[in-house]
Amino acid sequence: MSKDPAQRDWDRELAEIDKLMAAGGADPGPAAGQLRPTGAAMPRASGGAGAVPSPRAALFTWLRLGLALTLGAAMTQWPYTHGCGLQLYLYLGAVGAVVVASFWSMVSSWRTRSAFAHFLAIALLFWGVTLGARELLPRTGYARTAASWTCP
C-alpha cells in the first residue's frame, strides 16, 4: 500500500513536538505548508490576559474611584431640597453622574485587574441606582406615595 502524499505522518510530527517540549518548549514556527502569504496581517500582541498593568494605570484607577466614591458619598449631603422642579432635575443629573463615574471606575479597574477597586465600583453603581430609584419610583407610580415632577 502506498502512502498518499496528502496524508501526514502524525507519529513523526508528534515525536518532534515531544522533543521540543522536552527541550524547553521553543516555538518551531509554522510548518512549510502553513506559511502565511506575504502581505497578510500579523496578529498584534495587545494587552491580553498576560499583560501586567503599569503602576501609573493602577494609580489613576484608584484616583478615578476615589473621586467617584466622594461624589457618591456627597450625594447624602445634598444641600438643596429636591422634591420637585429644577432642583429635582439637578439632583437626578448628579445621580446620573454617580452612575457614569461608577461605570468609568469599573472599566478602569477591570483593565488594571484590581478586584477590590472593581468591587467598590460595582457597589457604587448599586448606590447610584438606589439614589435614582428613590426619586424616580414615586413619580412613575411604583411606590405607595405619589410624587410629582413639577412644583405646584
PyMOL commands that set and color helices and strands:
alter all, ss='L'
color gray80, all
select helices_A, chain A and resi 10-23+32-34+55-77+85-111+115-140
alter helices_A, ss='H'
color red, helices_A
deselect
rebuild
show_as cartoon
